[in-house]
Amino acid sequence: MWRYRLYRLLWVALDGLFPPDCGGCGKTGVRWCAECRRQVRRPEEPLCPRCGQSKVSSHAPCSFCAHTSPVAAAVRSWALFEGPVRQALHRIKYRRDLALADALMADVLPYFRSLGWREVDALIPVPLSSQRLQQRGYNQAALLARPLALGAGVPLWPRALQRVRETRSQVGLNRTERRKNVDGAFRAAPQVRGRVVVVVDDVATSGATLDACARALLAAGARRVYGFTVARAPLDADAPRSGQRW
């Protein structure tokens, strides 16, 4: 975390020399402007108590969770994957904008705290494959999890999960195909035994990746696993746009 704190001090100094621009709209002078913040929309309640998807009834899990029995205790997302939120996450993912991640997660933090997930021992970012990590040079889930962990006062365990096999892109796959694609793709470290952990990612669509991570963590002895993402996207909204891959 000391390197991250050093980066934060550097961002403040650089902002005095080179005014930043908003990650949502490009407005000069701020990382994440008030107008973009006003445009953020939350997932519509009631939410499925398990996967966090908006649903009609508030008294039971959604039909998908009722048939598939996901293992995470709960999954929640801060916002819908649209507009400024989509643009900001795209910039963090493909341009490694650490300062924007810091500014965005400052807004996400109050919602995360409001969830009331008690006795959380650590936050764990969804890992990239070694090939993808080598190509990109960083893991966008870790960029988001780090300021969230710092703000929440919870340790970050970036190596507690490992992706043990390559998987194809989830884009364009239905829910069943997504679950099969990531089944058995992760392995958890022994340090999670007996712990309550939160798996963090940028976007949830079907929740298949988070569920696969949760299964690996529980298999390694984790006591309870939650899933948290910055944004939630419907299955029909994750097709690539202008070269984007989600």
Biotite code that builds the C-alpha atoms (Angstrom):
import biotite.structure as struc

atoms = struc.array([
    struc.Atom([0.000, 0.000, 0.000], chain_id="A", res_id=1, res_name="MET", atom_name="CA", element="C"),
    struc.Atom([2.946, 2.391, 0.539], chain_id="A", res_id=2, res_name="TRP", atom_name="CA", element="C"),
    struc.Atom([3.528, 2.602, -3.199], chain_id="A", res_id=3, res_name="ARG", atom_name="CA", element="C"),
    struc.Atom([-0.113, 3.440, -3.745], chain_id="A", res_id=4, res_name="TYR", atom_name="CA", element="C"),
    struc.Atom([0.047, 6.243, -1.154], chain_id="A", res_id=5, res_name="ARG", atom_name="CA", element="C"),
    struc.Atom([3.147, 7.578, -2.892], chain_id="A", res_id=6, res_name="LEU", atom_name="CA", element="C"),
    struc.Atom([1.288, 7.556, -6.222], chain_id="A", res_id=7, res_name="TYR", atom_name="CA", element="C"),
    struc.Atom([-1.547, 9.549, -4.644], chain_id="A", res_id=8, res_name="ARG", atom_name="CA", element="C"),
    struc.Atom([0.858, 12.256, -3.513], chain_id="A", res_id=9, res_name="LEU", atom_name="CA", element="C"),
    struc.Atom([2.361, 12.329, -6.993], chain_id="A", res_id=10, res_name="LEU", atom_name="CA", element="C"),
    struc.Atom([-1.085, 12.745, -8.597], chain_id="A", res_id=11, res_name="TRP", atom_name="CA", element="C"),
    struc.Atom([-1.825, 15.754, -6.404], chain_id="A", res_id=12, res_name="VAL", atom_name="CA", element="C"),
    struc.Atom([1.461, 17.368, -7.408], chain_id="A", res_id=13, res_name="ALA", atom_name="CA", element="C"),
    struc.Atom([0.954, 16.667, -11.110], chain_id="A", res_id=14, res_name="LEU", atom_name="CA", element="C"),
    struc.Atom([-2.611, 17.994, -11.032], chain_id="A", res_id=15, res_name="ASP", atom_name="CA", element="C"),
    struc.Atom([-1.177, 21.350, -10.020], chain_id="A", res_id=16, res_name="GLY", atom_name="CA", element="C"),
    struc.Atom([0.997, 21.390, -13.131], chain_id="A", res_id=17, res_name="LEU", atom_name="CA", element="C"),
    struc.Atom([-1.269, 19.622, -15.616], chain_id="A", res_id=18, res_name="PHE", atom_name="CA", element="C"),
    struc.Atom([-5.005, 20.044, -14.940], chain_id="A", res_id=19, res_name="PRO", atom_name="CA", element="C"),
    struc.Atom([-6.791, 16.675, -15.144], chain_id="A", res_id=20, res_name="PRO", atom_name="CA", element="C"),
    struc.Atom([-9.829, 15.921, -17.263], chain_id="A", res_id=21, res_name="ASP", atom_name="CA", element="C"),
    struc.Atom([-12.981, 14.069, -16.226], chain_id="A", res_id=22, res_name="CYS", atom_name="CA", element="C"),
    struc.Atom([-12.934, 10.350, -16.926], chain_id="A", res_id=23, res_name="GLY", atom_name="CA", element="C"),
    struc.Atom([-16.629, 10.398, -17.750], chain_id="A", res_id=24, res_name="GLY", atom_name="CA", element="C"),
    struc.Atom([-16.985, 13.373, -20.087], chain_id="A", res_id=25, res_name="CYS", atom_name="CA", element="C"),
    struc.Atom([-13.541, 14.935, -20.622], chain_id="A", res_id=26, res_name="GLY", atom_name="CA", element="C"),
    struc.Atom([-14.286, 18.186, -18.792], chain_id="A", res_id=27, res_name="LYS", atom_name="CA", element="C"),
    struc.Atom([-11.046, 19.912, -17.798], chain_id="A", res_id=28, res_name="THR", atom_name="CA", element="C"),
    struc.Atom([-10.107, 20.534, -14.175], chain_id="A", res_id=29, res_name="GLY", atom_name="CA", element="C"),
    struc.Atom([-11.426, 17.478, -12.335], chain_id="A", res_id=30, res_name="VAL", atom_name="CA", element="C"),
    struc.Atom([-10.987, 13.697, -12.434], chain_id="A", res_id=31, res_name="ARG", atom_name="CA", element="C"),
    struc.Atom([-14.681, 12.860, -11.945], chain_id="A", res_id=32, res_name="TRP", atom_name="CA", element="C"),
    struc.Atom([-17.014, 15.829, -12.367], chain_id="A", res_id=33, res_name="CYS", atom_name="CA", element="C"),
    struc.Atom([-20.238, 16.680, -10.549], chain_id="A", res_id=34, res_name="ALA", atom_name="CA", element="C"),
    struc.Atom([-22.358, 16.318, -13.689], chain_id="A", res_id=35, res_name="GLU", atom_name="CA", element="C"),
    struc.Atom([-21.096, 12.795, -14.342], chain_id="A", res_id=36, res_name="CYS", atom_name="CA", element="C"),
    struc.Atom([-21.723, 11.937, -10.705], chain_id="A", res_id=37, res_name="ARG", atom_name="CA", element="C"),
    struc.Atom([-25.322, 13.127, -11.074], chain_id="A", res_id=38, res_name="ARG", atom_name="CA", element="C"),
    struc.Atom([-25.818, 10.850, -14.086], chain_id="A", res_id=39, res_name="GLN", atom_name="CA", element="C"),
    struc.Atom([-24.899, 7.692, -12.180], chain_id="A", res_id=40, res_name="VAL", atom_name="CA", element="C"),
    struc.Atom([-27.864, 5.318, -11.922], chain_id="A", res_id=41, res_name="ARG", atom_name="CA", element="C"),
    struc.Atom([-28.097, 2.548, -9.358], chain_id="A", res_id=42, res_name="ARG", atom_name="CA", element="C"),
    struc.Atom([-29.539, -0.916, -10.089], chain_id="A", res_id=43, res_name="PRO", atom_name="CA", element="C"),
    struc.Atom([-33.287, -0.704, -9.606], chain_id="A", res_id=44, res_name="GLU", atom_name="CA", element="C"),
    struc.Atom([-34.642, -2.308, -6.454], chain_id="A", res_id=45, res_name="GLU", atom_name="CA", element="C"),
    struc.Atom([-35.786, -4.826, -5.403], chain_id="A", res_id=46, res_name="PRO", atom_name="CA", element="C"),
    struc.Atom([-32.554, -6.731, -5.951], chain_id="A", res_id=47, res_name="LEU", atom_name="CA", element="C"),
    struc.Atom([-32.049, -10.459, -5.889], chain_id="A", res_id=48, res_name="CYS", atom_name="CA", element="C"),
    struc.Atom([-30.586, -11.161, -2.428], chain_id="A", res_id=49, res_name="PRO", atom_name="CA", element="C"),
    struc.Atom([-27.989, -13.456, -3.995], chain_id="A", res_id=50, res_name="ARG", atom_name="CA", element="C"),
    struc.Atom([-26.795, -12.125, -7.370], chain_id="A", res_id=51, res_name="CYS", atom_name="CA", element="C"),
    struc.Atom([-27.879, -8.482, -7.019], chain_id="A", res_id=52, res_name="GLY", atom_name="CA", element="C"),
    struc.Atom([-29.803, -8.328, -10.308], chain_id="A", res_id=53, res_name="GLN", atom_name="CA", element="C"),
    struc.Atom([-32.936, -6.169, -10.405], chain_id="A", res_id=54, res_name="SER", atom_name="CA", element="C"),
    struc.Atom([-36.058, -8.337, -10.230], chain_id="A", res_id=55, res_name="LYS", atom_name="CA", element="C"),
    struc.Atom([-39.823, -8.163, -9.873], chain_id="A", res_id=56, res_name="VAL", atom_name="CA", element="C"),
    struc.Atom([-40.381, -9.852, -6.510], chain_id="A", res_id=57, res_name="SER", atom_name="CA", element="C"),
    struc.Atom([-38.691, -8.810, -3.286], chain_id="A", res_id=58, res_name="SER", atom_name="CA", element="C"),
    struc.Atom([-39.457, -12.017, -1.401], chain_id="A", res_id=59, res_name="HIS", atom_name="CA", element="C"),
    struc.Atom([-37.203, -14.589, -3.052], chain_id="A", res_id=60, res_name="ALA", atom_name="CA", element="C"),
    struc.Atom([-34.079, -15.007, -5.203], chain_id="A", res_id=61, res_name="PRO", atom_name="CA", element="C"),
    struc.Atom([-34.414, -14.393, -8.928], chain_id="A", res_id=62, res_name="CYS", atom_name="CA", element="C"),
    struc.Atom([-35.399, -17.328, -11.139], chain_id="A", res_id=63, res_name="SER", atom_name="CA", element="C"),
    struc.Atom([-31.815, -17.851, -12.312], chain_id="A", res_id=64, res_name="PHE", atom_name="CA", element="C"),
    struc.Atom([-30.405, -18.087, -8.778], chain_id="A", res_id=65, res_name="CYS", atom_name="CA", element="C"),
    struc.Atom([-33.271, -20.383, -7.771], chain_id="A", res_id=66, res_name="ALA", atom_name="CA", element="C"),
    struc.Atom([-32.180, -22.846, -10.470], chain_id="A", res_id=67, res_name="HIS", atom_name="CA", element="C"),
    struc.Atom([-28.381, -22.490, -10.282], chain_id="A", res_id=68, res_name="THR", atom_name="CA", element="C"),
    struc.Atom([-27.700, -21.873, -6.567], chain_id="A", res_id=69, res_name="SER", atom_name="CA", element="C"),
    struc.Atom([-24.710, -19.480, -6.723], chain_id="A", res_id=70, res_name="PRO", atom_name="CA", element="C"),
    struc.Atom([-22.355, -19.915, -3.786], chain_id="A", res_id=71, res_name="VAL", atom_name="CA", element="C"),
    struc.Atom([-21.489, -16.291, -2.940], chain_id="A", res_id=72, res_name="ALA", atom_name="CA", element="C"),
    struc.Atom([-23.377, -15.025, 0.095], chain_id="A", res_id=73, res_name="ALA", atom_name="CA", element="C"),
    struc.Atom([-24.347, -11.915, -1.885], chain_id="A", res_id=74, res_name="ALA", atom_name="CA", element="C"),
    struc.Atom([-23.238, -9.898, -4.908], chain_id="A", res_id=75, res_name="VAL", atom_name="CA", element="C"),
    struc.Atom([-23.784, -6.162, -5.198], chain_id="A", res_id=76, res_name="ARG", atom_name="CA", element="C"),
    struc.Atom([-22.927, -3.471, -7.753], chain_id="A", res_id=77, res_name="SER", atom_name="CA", element="C"),
    struc.Atom([-22.696, 0.266, -7.196], chain_id="A", res_id=78, res_name="TRP", atom_name="CA", element="C"),
    struc.Atom([-24.080, 1.504, -10.535], chain_id="A", res_id=79, res_name="ALA", atom_name="CA", element="C"),
    struc.Atom([-25.416, 0.551, -13.939], chain_id="A", res_id=80, res_name="LEU", atom_name="CA", element="C"),
    struc.Atom([-22.839, 0.036, -16.666], chain_id="A", res_id=81, res_name="PHE", atom_name="CA", element="C"),
    struc.Atom([-23.758, 3.006, -18.841], chain_id="A", res_id=82, res_name="GLU", atom_name="CA", element="C"),
    struc.Atom([-22.856, 6.604, -19.660], chain_id="A", res_id=83, res_name="GLY", atom_name="CA", element="C"),
    struc.Atom([-20.070, 8.181, -17.588], chain_id="A", res_id=84, res_name="PRO", atom_name="CA", element="C"),
    struc.Atom([-19.563, 5.051, -15.487], chain_id="A", res_id=85, res_name="VAL", atom_name="CA", element="C"),
    struc.Atom([-18.904, 2.985, -18.608], chain_id="A", res_id=86, res_name="ARG", atom_name="CA", element="C"),
    struc.Atom([-16.521, 5.624, -19.973], chain_id="A", res_id=87, res_name="GLN", atom_name="CA", element="C"),
    struc.Atom([-14.645, 5.896, -16.680], chain_id="A", res_id=88, res_name="ALA", atom_name="CA", element="C"),
    struc.Atom([-14.225, 2.134, -16.336], chain_id="A", res_id=89, res_name="LEU", atom_name="CA", element="C"),
    struc.Atom([-13.072, 1.887, -19.943], chain_id="A", res_id=90, res_name="HIS", atom_name="CA", element="C"),
    struc.Atom([-10.419, 4.527, -19.251], chain_id="A", res_id=91, res_name="ARG", atom_name="CA", element="C"),
    struc.Atom([-9.237, 2.792, -16.095], chain_id="A", res_id=92, res_name="ILE", atom_name="CA", element="C"),
    struc.Atom([-9.148, -0.578, -17.849], chain_id="A", res_id=93, res_name="LYS", atom_name="CA", element="C"),
    struc.Atom([-7.334, 0.436, -21.011], chain_id="A", res_id=94, res_name="TYR", atom_name="CA", element="C"),
    struc.Atom([-5.366, 3.535, -19.983], chain_id="A", res_id=95, res_name="ARG", atom_name="CA", element="C"),
    struc.Atom([-4.419, 2.586, -16.415], chain_id="A", res_id=96, res_name="ARG", atom_name="CA", element="C"),
    struc.Atom([-5.773, 5.850, -15.026], chain_id="A", res_id=97, res_name="ASP", atom_name="CA", element="C"),
    struc.Atom([-4.932, 5.331, -11.347], chain_id="A", res_id=98, res_name="LEU", atom_name="CA", element="C"),
    struc.Atom([-6.044, 8.807, -10.337], chain_id="A", res_id=99, res_name="ALA", atom_name="CA", element="C"),
    struc.Atom([-9.468, 8.274, -11.909], chain_id="A", res_id=100, res_name="LEU", atom_name="CA", element="C"),
    struc.Atom([-9.793, 4.938, -10.110], chain_id="A", res_id=101, res_name="ALA", atom_name="CA", element="C"),
    struc.Atom([-9.059, 6.738, -6.848], chain_id="A", res_id=102, res_name="ASP", atom_name="CA", element="C"),
    struc.Atom([-11.661, 9.447, -7.549], chain_id="A", res_id=103, res_name="ALA", atom_name="CA", element="C"),
    struc.Atom([-14.329, 6.999, -8.709], chain_id="A", res_id=104, res_name="LEU", atom_name="CA", element="C"),
    struc.Atom([-13.891, 4.653, -5.766], chain_id="A", res_id=105, res_name="MET", atom_name="CA", element="C"),
    struc.Atom([-14.234, 7.568, -3.352], chain_id="A", res_id=106, res_name="ALA", atom_name="CA", element="C"),
    struc.Atom([-17.833, 7.744, -4.595], chain_id="A", res_id=107, res_name="ASP", atom_name="CA", element="C"),
    struc.Atom([-18.255, 3.972, -4.439], chain_id="A", res_id=108, res_name="VAL", atom_name="CA", element="C"),
    struc.Atom([-16.948, 3.662, -0.867], chain_id="A", res_id=109, res_name="LEU", atom_name="CA", element="C"),
    struc.Atom([-20.065, 4.943, 1.002], chain_id="A", res_id=110, res_name="PRO", atom_name="CA", element="C"),
    struc.Atom([-22.254, 2.421, -0.831], chain_id="A", res_id=111, res_name="TYR", atom_name="CA", element="C"),
    struc.Atom([-19.820, -0.390, -0.090], chain_id="A", res_id=112, res_name="PHE", atom_name="CA", element="C"),
    struc.Atom([-19.852, 0.510, 3.599], chain_id="A", res_id=113, res_name="ARG", atom_name="CA", element="C"),
    struc.Atom([-23.658, 0.658, 3.632], chain_id="A", res_id=114, res_name="SER", atom_name="CA", element="C"),
    struc.Atom([-23.908, -3.018, 2.669], chain_id="A", res_id=115, res_name="LEU", atom_name="CA", element="C"),
    struc.Atom([-23.155, -4.020, 6.230], chain_id="A", res_id=116, res_name="GLY", atom_name="CA", element="C"),
    struc.Atom([-20.947, -6.973, 5.332], chain_id="A", res_id=117, res_name="TRP", atom_name="CA", element="C"),
    struc.Atom([-19.405, -7.681, 8.708], chain_id="A", res_id=118, res_name="ARG", atom_name="CA", element="C"),
    struc.Atom([-16.159, -9.326, 9.726], chain_id="A", res_id=119, res_name="GLU", atom_name="CA", element="C"),
    struc.Atom([-14.613, -8.892, 6.282], chain_id="A", res_id=120, res_name="VAL", atom_name="CA", element="C"),
    struc.Atom([-10.982, -9.978, 6.471], chain_id="A", res_id=121, res_name="ASP", atom_name="CA", element="C"),
    struc.Atom([-9.815, -8.960, 2.997], chain_id="A", res_id=122, res_name="ALA", atom_name="CA", element="C"),
    struc.Atom([-10.695, -7.720, -0.480], chain_id="A", res_id=123, res_name="LEU", atom_name="CA", element="C"),
    struc.Atom([-9.542, -9.915, -3.371], chain_id="A", res_id=124, res_name="ILE", atom_name="CA", element="C"),
    struc.Atom([-9.479, -8.639, -6.983], chain_id="A", res_id=125, res_name="PRO", atom_name="CA", element="C"),
    struc.Atom([-10.542, -11.015, -9.752], chain_id="A", res_id=126, res_name="VAL", atom_name="CA", element="C"),
    struc.Atom([-7.234, -12.106, -11.323], chain_id="A", res_id=127, res_name="PRO", atom_name="CA", element="C"),
    struc.Atom([-6.287, -11.893, -14.974], chain_id="A", res_id=128, res_name="LEU", atom_name="CA", element="C"),
    struc.Atom([-4.636, -14.773, -16.764], chain_id="A", res_id=129, res_name="SER", atom_name="CA", element="C"),
    struc.Atom([-0.844, -14.596, -16.846], chain_id="A", res_id=130, res_name="SER", atom_name="CA", element="C"),
    struc.Atom([-0.984, -13.988, -20.597], chain_id="A", res_id=131, res_name="GLN", atom_name="CA", element="C"),
    struc.Atom([-3.452, -11.103, -20.304], chain_id="A", res_id=132, res_name="ARG", atom_name="CA", element="C"),
    struc.Atom([-1.544, -9.620, -17.356], chain_id="A", res_id=133, res_name="LEU", atom_name="CA", element="C"),
    struc.Atom([1.678, -9.733, -19.344], chain_id="A", res_id=134, res_name="GLN", atom_name="CA", element="C"),
    struc.Atom([0.013, -8.053, -22.324], chain_id="A", res_id=135, res_name="GLN", atom_name="CA", element="C"),
    struc.Atom([-1.670, -5.308, -20.310], chain_id="A", res_id=136, res_name="ARG", atom_name="CA", element="C"),
    struc.Atom([0.862, -4.908, -17.528], chain_id="A", res_id=137, res_name="GLY", atom_name="CA", element="C"),
    struc.Atom([-1.736, -4.485, -14.769], chain_id="A", res_id=138, res_name="TYR", atom_name="CA", element="C"),
    struc.Atom([-5.040, -5.833, -13.480], chain_id="A", res_id=139, res_name="ASN", atom_name="CA", element="C"),
    struc.Atom([-7.897, -3.323, -13.658], chain_id="A", res_id=140, res_name="GLN", atom_name="CA", element="C"),
    struc.Atom([-9.781, -5.100, -10.850], chain_id="A", res_id=141, res_name="ALA", atom_name="CA", element="C"),
    struc.Atom([-6.790, -4.506, -8.567], chain_id="A", res_id=142, res_name="ALA", atom_name="CA", element="C"),
    struc.Atom([-6.701, -0.825, -9.553], chain_id="A", res_id=143, res_name="LEU", atom_name="CA", element="C"),
    struc.Atom([-10.279, -0.515, -8.281], chain_id="A", res_id=144, res_name="LEU", atom_name="CA", element="C"),
    struc.Atom([-9.921, -2.773, -5.246], chain_id="A", res_id=145, res_name="ALA", atom_name="CA", element="C"),
    struc.Atom([-6.874, -0.970, -3.858], chain_id="A", res_id=146, res_name="ARG", atom_name="CA", element="C"),
    struc.Atom([-8.504, 2.422, -3.071], chain_id="A", res_id=147, res_name="PRO", atom_name="CA", element="C"),
    struc.Atom([-11.642, 0.621, -1.887], chain_id="A", res_id=148, res_name="LEU", atom_name="CA", element="C"),
    struc.Atom([-9.612, -1.474, 0.550], chain_id="A", res_id=149, res_name="ALA", atom_name="CA", element="C"),
    struc.Atom([-7.700, 1.572, 1.759], chain_id="A", res_id=150, res_name="LEU", atom_name="CA", element="C"),
    struc.Atom([-10.892, 3.578, 2.314], chain_id="A", res_id=151, res_name="GLY", atom_name="CA", element="C"),
    struc.Atom([-12.674, 0.710, 4.047], chain_id="A", res_id=152, res_name="ALA", atom_name="CA", element="C"),
    struc.Atom([-9.678, -0.109, 6.228], chain_id="A", res_id=153, res_name="GLY", atom_name="CA", element="C"),
    struc.Atom([-9.576, -3.712, 4.976], chain_id="A", res_id=154, res_name="VAL", atom_name="CA", element="C"),
    struc.Atom([-6.468, -5.576, 3.757], chain_id="A", res_id=155, res_name="PRO", atom_name="CA", element="C"),
    struc.Atom([-6.044, -6.186, 0.037], chain_id="A", res_id=156, res_name="LEU", atom_name="CA", element="C"),
    struc.Atom([-4.945, -9.690, -0.969], chain_id="A", res_id=157, res_name="TRP", atom_name="CA", element="C"),
    struc.Atom([-4.042, -9.388, -4.671], chain_id="A", res_id=158, res_name="PRO", atom_name="CA", element="C"),
    struc.Atom([-2.489, -12.877, -4.826], chain_id="A", res_id=159, res_name="ARG", atom_name="CA", element="C"),
    struc.Atom([-5.134, -14.832, -2.929], chain_id="A", res_id=160, res_name="ALA", atom_name="CA", element="C"),
    struc.Atom([-6.747, -15.912, -6.205], chain_id="A", res_id=161, res_name="LEU", atom_name="CA", element="C"),
    struc.Atom([-4.984, -17.236, -9.273], chain_id="A", res_id=162, res_name="GLN", atom_name="CA", element="C"),
    struc.Atom([-6.394, -17.910, -12.731], chain_id="A", res_id=163, res_name="ARG", atom_name="CA", element="C"),
    struc.Atom([-5.077, -21.364, -13.555], chain_id="A", res_id=164, res_name="VAL", atom_name="CA", element="C"),
    struc.Atom([-6.242, -21.653, -17.156], chain_id="A", res_id=165, res_name="ARG", atom_name="CA", element="C"),
    struc.Atom([-6.981, -19.370, -20.066], chain_id="A", res_id=166, res_name="GLU", atom_name="CA", element="C"),
    struc.Atom([-10.641, -18.630, -20.782], chain_id="A", res_id=167, res_name="THR", atom_name="CA", element="C"),
    struc.Atom([-12.277, -17.165, -23.854], chain_id="A", res_id=168, res_name="ARG", atom_name="CA", element="C"),
    struc.Atom([-13.916, -13.741, -23.692], chain_id="A", res_id=169, res_name="SER", atom_name="CA", element="C"),
    struc.Atom([-17.322, -13.783, -21.993], chain_id="A", res_id=170, res_name="GLN", atom_name="CA", element="C"),
    struc.Atom([-18.696, -11.282, -24.510], chain_id="A", res_id=171, res_name="VAL", atom_name="CA", element="C"),
    struc.Atom([-21.486, -12.770, -26.607], chain_id="A", res_id=172, res_name="GLY", atom_name="CA", element="C"),
    struc.Atom([-21.970, -15.850, -24.412], chain_id="A", res_id=173, res_name="LEU", atom_name="CA", element="C"),
    struc.Atom([-25.240, -16.662, -22.670], chain_id="A", res_id=174, res_name="ASN", atom_name="CA", element="C"),
    struc.Atom([-25.400, -17.388, -18.947], chain_id="A", res_id=175, res_name="ARG", atom_name="CA", element="C"),
    struc.Atom([-24.922, -21.132, -19.272], chain_id="A", res_id=176, res_name="THR", atom_name="CA", element="C"),
    struc.Atom([-21.965, -20.681, -21.620], chain_id="A", res_id=177, res_name="GLU", atom_name="CA", element="C"),
    struc.Atom([-20.393, -18.110, -19.307], chain_id="A", res_id=178, res_name="ARG", atom_name="CA", element="C"),
    struc.Atom([-20.578, -20.440, -16.311], chain_id="A", res_id=179, res_name="ARG", atom_name="CA", element="C"),
    struc.Atom([-19.030, -23.290, -18.303], chain_id="A", res_id=180, res_name="LYS", atom_name="CA", element="C"),
    struc.Atom([-16.317, -20.977, -19.672], chain_id="A", res_id=181, res_name="ASN", atom_name="CA", element="C"),
    struc.Atom([-14.966, -20.036, -16.225], chain_id="A", res_id=182, res_name="VAL", atom_name="CA", element="C"),
    struc.Atom([-15.749, -23.259, -14.374], chain_id="A", res_id=183, res_name="ASP", atom_name="CA", element="C"),
    struc.Atom([-12.587, -24.401, -12.601], chain_id="A", res_id=184, res_name="GLY", atom_name="CA", element="C"),
    struc.Atom([-10.571, -21.465, -13.938], chain_id="A", res_id=185, res_name="ALA", atom_name="CA", element="C"),
    struc.Atom([-9.479, -20.195, -10.503], chain_id="A", res_id=186, res_name="PHE", atom_name="CA", element="C"),
    struc.Atom([-7.513, -21.484, -7.533], chain_id="A", res_id=187, res_name="ARG", atom_name="CA", element="C"),
    struc.Atom([-7.333, -19.874, -4.090], chain_id="A", res_id=188, res_name="ALA", atom_name="CA", element="C"),
    struc.Atom([-4.390, -19.613, -1.711], chain_id="A", res_id=189, res_name="ALA", atom_name="CA", element="C"),
    struc.Atom([-4.402, -21.337, 1.712], chain_id="A", res_id=190, res_name="PRO", atom_name="CA", element="C"),
    struc.Atom([-4.451, -17.927, 3.446], chain_id="A", res_id=191, res_name="GLN", atom_name="CA", element="C"),
    struc.Atom([-8.226, -17.650, 2.841], chain_id="A", res_id=192, res_name="VAL", atom_name="CA", element="C"),
    struc.Atom([-9.054, -20.573, 5.133], chain_id="A", res_id=193, res_name="ARG", atom_name="CA", element="C"),
    struc.Atom([-11.556, -19.497, 7.777], chain_id="A", res_id=194, res_name="GLY", atom_name="CA", element="C"),
    struc.Atom([-11.751, -15.962, 6.379], chain_id="A", res_id=195, res_name="ARG", atom_name="CA", element="C"),
    struc.Atom([-14.587, -13.742, 5.174], chain_id="A", res_id=196, res_name="VAL", atom_name="CA", element="C"),
    struc.Atom([-13.579, -12.159, 1.870], chain_id="A", res_id=197, res_name="VAL", atom_name="CA", element="C"),
    struc.Atom([-14.995, -9.901, -0.840], chain_id="A", res_id=198, res_name="VAL", atom_name="CA", element="C"),
    struc.Atom([-14.145, -10.573, -4.492], chain_id="A", res_id=199, res_name="VAL", atom_name="CA", element="C"),
    struc.Atom([-13.885, -7.281, -6.420], chain_id="A", res_id=200, res_name="VAL", atom_name="CA", element="C"),
    struc.Atom([-14.268, -6.720, -10.168], chain_id="A", res_id=201, res_name="ASP", atom_name="CA", element="C"),
    struc.Atom([-15.100, -3.843, -12.495], chain_id="A", res_id=202, res_name="ASP", atom_name="CA", element="C"),
    struc.Atom([-18.310, -5.120, -14.137], chain_id="A", res_id=203, res_name="VAL", atom_name="CA", element="C"),
    struc.Atom([-20.734, -7.967, -13.446], chain_id="A", res_id=204, res_name="ALA", atom_name="CA", element="C"),
    struc.Atom([-22.993, -9.243, -16.207], chain_id="A", res_id=205, res_name="THR", atom_name="CA", element="C"),
    struc.Atom([-24.150, -12.773, -15.477], chain_id="A", res_id=206, res_name="SER", atom_name="CA", element="C"),
    struc.Atom([-22.086, -13.096, -12.296], chain_id="A", res_id=207, res_name="GLY", atom_name="CA", element="C"),
    struc.Atom([-20.413, -16.253, -13.620], chain_id="A", res_id=208, res_name="ALA", atom_name="CA", element="C"),
    struc.Atom([-16.860, -15.038, -12.994], chain_id="A", res_id=209, res_name="THR", atom_name="CA", element="C"),
    struc.Atom([-17.622, -13.952, -9.435], chain_id="A", res_id=210, res_name="LEU", atom_name="CA", element="C"),
    struc.Atom([-19.332, -17.276, -8.766], chain_id="A", res_id=211, res_name="ASP", atom_name="CA", element="C"),
    struc.Atom([-16.352, -19.228, -10.110], chain_id="A", res_id=212, res_name="ALA", atom_name="CA", element="C"),
    struc.Atom([-14.045, -17.197, -7.870], chain_id="A", res_id=213, res_name="CYS", atom_name="CA", element="C"),
    struc.Atom([-16.315, -17.794, -4.879], chain_id="A", res_id=214, res_name="ALA", atom_name="CA", element="C"),
    struc.Atom([-16.310, -21.543, -5.520], chain_id="A", res_id=215, res_name="ARG", atom_name="CA", element="C"),
    struc.Atom([-12.516, -21.611, -5.572], chain_id="A", res_id=216, res_name="ALA", atom_name="CA", element="C"),
    struc.Atom([-12.313, -19.608, -2.354], chain_id="A", res_id=217, res_name="LEU", atom_name="CA", element="C"),
    struc.Atom([-14.838, -21.787, -0.538], chain_id="A", res_id=218, res_name="LEU", atom_name="CA", element="C"),
    struc.Atom([-13.038, -24.910, -1.756], chain_id="A", res_id=219, res_name="ALA", atom_name="CA", element="C"),
    struc.Atom([-9.881, -23.514, -0.137], chain_id="A", res_id=220, res_name="ALA", atom_name="CA", element="C"),
    struc.Atom([-11.717, -23.096, 3.162], chain_id="A", res_id=221, res_name="GLY", atom_name="CA", element="C"),
    struc.Atom([-13.014, -19.507, 3.096], chain_id="A", res_id=222, res_name="ALA", atom_name="CA", element="C"),
    struc.Atom([-15.791, -19.051, 5.653], chain_id="A", res_id=223, res_name="ARG", atom_name="CA", element="C"),
    struc.Atom([-17.901, -16.682, 3.559], chain_id="A", res_id=224, res_name="ARG", atom_name="CA", element="C"),
    struc.Atom([-17.517, -14.974, 0.185], chain_id="A", res_id=225, res_name="VAL", atom_name="CA", element="C"),
    struc.Atom([-19.187, -11.824, -1.124], chain_id="A", res_id=226, res_name="TYR", atom_name="CA", element="C"),
    struc.Atom([-18.909, -10.317, -4.591], chain_id="A", res_id=227, res_name="GLY", atom_name="CA", element="C"),
    struc.Atom([-18.711, -6.603, -5.368], chain_id="A", res_id=228, res_name="PHE", atom_name="CA", element="C"),
    struc.Atom([-18.424, -4.728, -8.657], chain_id="A", res_id=229, res_name="THR", atom_name="CA", element="C"),
    struc.Atom([-18.441, -1.088, -9.602], chain_id="A", res_id=230, res_name="VAL", atom_name="CA", element="C"),
    struc.Atom([-21.060, -1.660, -12.305], chain_id="A", res_id=231, res_name="ALA", atom_name="CA", element="C"),
    struc.Atom([-23.753, -4.077, -13.420], chain_id="A", res_id=232, res_name="ARG", atom_name="CA", element="C"),
    struc.Atom([-24.520, -4.741, -17.079], chain_id="A", res_id=233, res_name="ALA", atom_name="CA", element="C"),
    struc.Atom([-27.420, -6.682, -18.595], chain_id="A", res_id=234, res_name="PRO", atom_name="CA", element="C"),
    struc.Atom([-26.461, -9.678, -20.718], chain_id="A", res_id=235, res_name="LEU", atom_name="CA", element="C"),
    struc.Atom([-27.577, -7.962, -23.931], chain_id="A", res_id=236, res_name="ASP", atom_name="CA", element="C"),
    struc.Atom([-25.515, -4.829, -23.265], chain_id="A", res_id=237, res_name="ALA", atom_name="CA", element="C"),
    struc.Atom([-21.974, -6.188, -23.234], chain_id="A", res_id=238, res_name="ASP", atom_name="CA", element="C"),
    struc.Atom([-21.310, -6.490, -26.960], chain_id="A", res_id=239, res_name="ALA", atom_name="CA", element="C"),
    struc.Atom([-18.061, -4.733, -27.956], chain_id="A", res_id=240, res_name="PRO", atom_name="CA", element="C"),
    struc.Atom([-18.374, -1.111, -29.005], chain_id="A", res_id=241, res_name="ARG", atom_name="CA", element="C"),
    struc.Atom([-15.672, 0.786, -30.849], chain_id="A", res_id=242, res_name="SER", atom_name="CA", element="C"),
    struc.Atom([-13.110, -1.885, -30.113], chain_id="A", res_id=243, res_name="GLY", atom_name="CA", element="C"),
    struc.Atom([-14.077, -2.314, -26.449], chain_id="A", res_id=244, res_name="GLN", atom_name="CA", element="C"),
    struc.Atom([-13.972, -5.804, -24.969], chain_id="A", res_id=245, res_name="ARG", atom_name="CA", element="C"),
    struc.Atom([-15.809, -6.497, -21.727], chain_id="A", res_id=246, res_name="TRP", atom_name="CA", element="C"),
])
